[in-house]
Amino acid sequence: MSVSTEHVVLVGVDGSPSSNAAVEWAARDAGLRGVPLVLVHVTPEPRVTLGVEIIRSAEVWRRLEDDARQILAQSRAIAERISASAEPIRIDELAVSDGVVSGLVALSEDADMLVVGCRGLGSISGRLLGSVSSGLVHHALCPVTIVHDERRGSAEDMARLPVVLGVDGSPASTSATAVAFDEASRRGVELIALHAWADNVSIEFAGTDWDLLHERAAAALAERLAGWRERYPDVTVRRIVVPDRAARHLITHSHDAQLVVVGSRGRGGFAGMLLGSVSSAVVEAAHSPVIVVRPS
C-alpha cells in the first residue's frame, strides 16, 4: 500500500525516548489538524551517509527490516494510545532506506509538519540537539517541530499552557506568526507574542530615549499582529516587548508554555544563512517543543 505524505504530519521514529515523545506530540497535533499521521523510519543507507558503496548481506538486511518493523510497531502503539484519548486519526507507516536527513527532507515537501525528537539513539550523551534534528531544522521543506523529552506535567496540564511566538518582522517571522496563531486557535489557548526591539542594547548610548524606542516597538508589534487577530478572533494575545536578547526571553517563557514558534532566520540573518542565532539558541535550550518555520 502506498503512503501519501501530502497534507500529513510526519514524525521520524527510531525508538529512542525523544522519538517516543515526538510521536506523542505529533499524534495530538495531527488530531487537532484533522490530518493523517505518518510514522517514518529511515534505515541509513551507507552509500548516502558514508559516500561509499557497502554491500549488506541478506541476513543484515533482514535484521534491519526486523528492527524497522519493531520500531514502527512501538511507535504505532504510542500514537494509537494518544489517538484513543484525544482526536481519532489515521495512522500510516513508512519504512525507507536513505540518508536519515535527506530521506526525511524529501518526504517533507508536501507535509503540513515534520516532527522529530531533539536527539536520537546515536546522539552523544549530554548533547542537547542531535545531528538529525539539527539537519532538519536547516533543510526541511515544511515547518519542523523539535520535541524535547523532559516531562513537565500531565498532558492535561500542558494543554492549558500558552503558545509563545517570537516576532521580529522578518519574512520567516511572518510565516511563524501564521503558524503560531493557527496552533493557538486549535488548542484554545493564549498566544504570547514576544518582540525584542534590538539585537543588543547592552551598551548605553548617551541621549537615547529608551522609553520612546520601547513605545515605537510596542506599536510596531501591535501593527504586525493586527491582521492575524482579525483572522483569529478566538485567540487572546498577550504582547511582550523587551529591549534585547530575544532568545533568552523566549527560553525563559518556554518554562510555562506548551509550544514555542520561531522563524528560521530573523532580521539579523545574512544572505544564505539557513538558521538564525535566535532560532538556533531556542531550539537547543527551550523547555517545550519548538516549531521552526521557514519563509513562505
Secondary structure by P-SEA (a helix, b strand, c coil): cccccccbbbbbbcccaaaaaaaaaaaaaaaaacbbbbbbbbcccccccccbbbbbcaaaaaaaaaaaaaaaaaaaaaaaaaaaacbbbbbbbbbbbccaaaaaaaaaccccccccccccccccccccccaaaaaaaaccccbbbbbbccccccaaaaaabbbbbbbcccaaaaaaaaaaaaaaaaacbbbbbbbcccccccccccccaaaaaaaaaaaaaaaaaaaaaaacccbbbbbbbcccaaaaaaaaacccccccccccccccccccccccaaaaaaaaccccbbbbbccc
